[in-house]
Amino acid sequence: MAESKKKSWFARHKIMTVIIILVVLVVIGSSGGNKSDNSNSGQSNSSSESSSQTKEYRFADRVDKQEKDVEIVVGEAGTIDGVKMTVSKVDYTTSLDQFFTASDGKTYVIADVILENTSDKVMPYNQVNFRIQTAKGQVLDDRSSLASNALEYGDLVSGGTASGQVVFEVPIEEGHQYMIWKPNSVRSDRAIVQIK
């Protein structure tokens, strides 16, 4: 009798201990499952999977297609997180000025960009949110510091606008090139602009 008092409650009640552990695991597992159901916005997994398989892409030959991509061309607007982005004009040149000349076999892409905050929140913007995908699938960062009218960075209040140029140095090549605008590095939403 004295020996059983020295043992802990869990050691004396092994079956109850196993049951308690199983109940705790079931509760933890079910609470984790509910979180993923809420992120589907009321859609079942099968309907979500079928919708991603049936999405039609405007640029069928583009590699790296993602479900949340907004595909536009020069002159059209694409909205991500309440910020409307328009590429109004694209120019190609091998020289930006007397000091900046593209490397052999390359050219500069100069894109005129307009941003407008259509949301009711203050939204940040930055030229580094823009990249370009070459026809061979290489994704390059901007070289906007070379532009005379570079898109800067800052915040846009509701209704605020910003405009400027985003510059890239790309290979001279055949095929389509796509400018990628991804204003939020945490989310997968992005606008894809076919520029060539």
C-alpha positions as CSV (number, residue, x, y, z in Angstrom):
1,M,0.0,0.0,0.0
2,A,2.8,2.4,0.9
3,E,4.4,1.5,-2.4
4,S,1.4,2.6,-4.5
5,K,1.3,6.0,-2.7
6,K,4.9,6.6,-3.8
7,K,4.1,6.2,-7.5
8,S,2.8,9.2,-9.4
9,W,-0.8,9.3,-10.4
10,F,0.1,8.7,-14.1
11,A,2.1,5.6,-13.2
12,R,-0.8,4.2,-11.1
13,H,-3.3,4.9,-13.9
14,K,-1.6,3.9,-17.1
15,I,-4.8,3.4,-19.1
16,M,-6.2,6.8,-18.1
17,T,-2.9,8.4,-19.0
18,V,-3.0,6.9,-22.5
19,I,-6.7,8.0,-22.9
20,I,-5.8,11.6,-21.8
21,I,-2.9,11.7,-24.3
22,L,-5.1,10.5,-27.1
23,V,-7.8,13.1,-26.3
24,V,-5.2,15.9,-26.3
25,L,-3.8,14.7,-29.7
26,V,-7.3,14.6,-31.2
27,V,-8.2,18.1,-30.0
28,I,-4.9,19.5,-31.3
29,G,-5.4,17.7,-34.7
30,S,-8.9,18.9,-35.1
31,S,-8.1,22.5,-34.3
32,G,-5.4,22.5,-36.9
33,G,-7.8,21.1,-39.5
34,N,-10.3,23.8,-38.9
35,K,-7.7,26.5,-39.6
36,S,-7.1,25.1,-43.1
37,D,-10.8,24.8,-43.8
38,N,-11.2,28.5,-43.0
39,S,-8.5,29.5,-45.4
40,N,-10.5,28.0,-48.3
41,S,-13.2,30.6,-47.8
42,G,-16.0,28.0,-47.7
43,Q,-14.8,26.0,-50.7
44,S,-14.1,22.3,-50.4
45,N,-10.7,21.1,-51.3
46,S,-11.9,19.3,-54.4
47,S,-13.6,22.4,-55.9
48,S,-10.5,24.4,-55.1
49,E,-8.3,21.9,-56.9
50,S,-10.5,21.7,-59.9
51,S,-10.7,25.5,-60.2
52,S,-6.9,25.7,-60.2
53,Q,-6.7,23.0,-62.9
54,T,-9.2,24.8,-65.1
55,K,-7.9,28.4,-64.9
56,E,-7.3,29.7,-68.3
57,Y,-4.1,31.8,-68.7
58,R,-3.9,34.6,-71.2
59,F,-0.3,34.0,-72.0
60,A,-0.4,30.2,-72.6
61,D,3.3,29.9,-73.4
62,R,4.5,31.6,-70.2
63,V,6.4,29.4,-67.8
64,D,6.0,29.8,-64.0
65,K,2.2,30.3,-64.2
66,Q,0.6,30.7,-60.7
67,E,-3.0,30.6,-59.8
68,K,-3.2,34.1,-58.4
69,D,-1.4,35.8,-61.4
70,V,-3.2,38.8,-63.0
71,E,-2.1,38.8,-66.6
72,I,-2.2,42.2,-68.5
73,V,-0.6,43.9,-71.4
74,V,0.9,47.4,-71.8
75,G,-1.9,50.0,-71.3
76,E,-4.1,47.8,-69.1
77,A,-4.4,48.0,-65.3
78,G,-3.9,45.2,-62.9
79,T,-4.9,45.5,-59.2
80,I,-3.2,43.7,-56.3
81,D,-4.1,44.4,-52.7
82,G,-6.0,47.5,-53.6
83,V,-3.2,49.1,-55.6
84,K,-3.8,49.5,-59.4
85,M,-0.7,49.2,-61.5
86,T,-0.5,50.3,-65.2
87,V,2.5,50.0,-67.5
88,S,1.7,52.9,-69.9
89,K,4.7,52.6,-72.2
90,V,7.7,50.4,-72.8
91,D,10.9,51.4,-74.7
92,Y,14.0,49.5,-75.7
93,T,17.4,51.2,-75.9
94,T,21.0,50.2,-75.8
95,S,22.0,53.4,-74.1
96,L,20.4,55.4,-71.3
97,D,22.8,58.3,-71.6
98,Q,26.4,59.0,-72.3
99,F,27.5,57.0,-69.2
100,F,25.2,54.0,-69.3
101,T,25.4,51.6,-72.2
102,A,24.0,48.1,-72.2
103,S,26.5,45.2,-72.2
104,D,27.1,43.4,-75.5
105,G,24.1,41.3,-76.6
106,K,21.8,43.2,-74.1
107,T,19.4,46.1,-74.2
108,Y,17.6,48.2,-71.6
109,V,13.9,47.9,-71.1
110,I,12.4,51.2,-69.8
111,A,8.8,50.8,-68.5
112,D,6.7,53.8,-67.5
113,V,4.6,52.7,-64.5
114,I,1.6,54.3,-62.8
115,L,0.4,53.2,-59.3
116,E,-2.9,54.2,-57.7
117,N,-4.1,53.2,-54.3
118,T,-7.8,52.3,-54.7
119,S,-8.0,50.8,-51.1
120,D,-8.9,52.6,-47.9
121,K,-5.5,51.7,-46.3
122,V,-2.1,53.2,-46.7
123,M,-0.1,51.0,-49.0
124,P,3.7,50.8,-49.5
125,Y,5.3,50.8,-53.0
126,N,8.8,50.2,-54.2
127,Q,10.6,49.8,-57.5
128,V,12.2,46.6,-56.2
129,N,8.8,45.0,-56.4
130,F,9.3,44.8,-60.2
131,R,11.3,42.1,-61.9
132,I,11.5,40.9,-65.5
133,Q,11.3,37.3,-66.9
134,T,13.2,36.8,-70.1
135,A,12.1,34.6,-72.9
136,K,14.6,31.9,-71.7
137,G,13.1,32.0,-68.2
138,Q,15.7,34.1,-66.4
139,V,14.2,36.4,-63.8
140,L,16.2,39.7,-63.4
141,D,16.0,42.5,-60.8
142,D,15.4,46.1,-61.8
143,R,18.2,48.6,-62.6
144,S,15.9,51.6,-61.8
145,S,18.7,53.6,-60.2
146,L,19.9,54.2,-63.8
147,A,16.6,55.9,-64.8
148,S,16.3,59.6,-65.0
149,N,12.7,59.4,-63.8
150,A,12.9,56.4,-61.6
151,L,9.8,55.1,-59.7
152,E,10.8,55.8,-56.1
153,Y,9.5,54.1,-52.9
154,G,7.2,55.2,-50.2
155,D,3.6,55.0,-49.1
156,L,0.4,55.8,-50.9
157,V,-2.6,57.0,-48.9
158,S,-6.1,56.1,-50.2
159,G,-6.5,57.7,-53.6
160,G,-2.8,58.5,-53.8
161,T,-0.8,58.0,-57.0
162,A,2.8,57.6,-58.0
163,S,4.5,57.2,-61.3
164,G,8.0,56.7,-62.7
165,Q,10.2,54.4,-64.7
166,V,11.4,50.9,-64.0
167,V,14.6,49.9,-65.9
168,F,15.9,46.4,-66.7
169,E,18.9,45.2,-68.6
170,V,17.9,42.1,-70.6
171,P,19.3,39.9,-73.4
172,I,18.4,40.8,-76.9
173,E,16.3,37.7,-77.8
174,E,13.3,36.4,-79.6
175,G,10.2,35.5,-77.7
176,H,8.0,37.0,-75.0
177,Q,9.3,38.9,-72.0
178,Y,7.2,39.5,-68.9
179,M,7.4,42.2,-66.3
180,I,6.5,40.9,-62.8
181,W,5.0,43.1,-60.1
182,K,4.7,41.5,-56.7
183,P,4.0,44.2,-54.2
184,N,3.7,41.9,-51.2
185,S,6.6,39.5,-50.6
186,V,4.6,37.4,-48.2
187,R,1.6,36.8,-50.5
188,S,1.7,35.0,-53.9
189,D,-0.5,37.6,-55.7
190,R,1.3,39.3,-58.6
191,A,0.7,41.1,-61.9
192,I,2.3,39.8,-65.1
193,V,2.7,42.3,-67.9
194,Q,3.6,40.9,-71.3
195,I,5.9,43.6,-72.7
196,K,7.3,41.9,-75.8
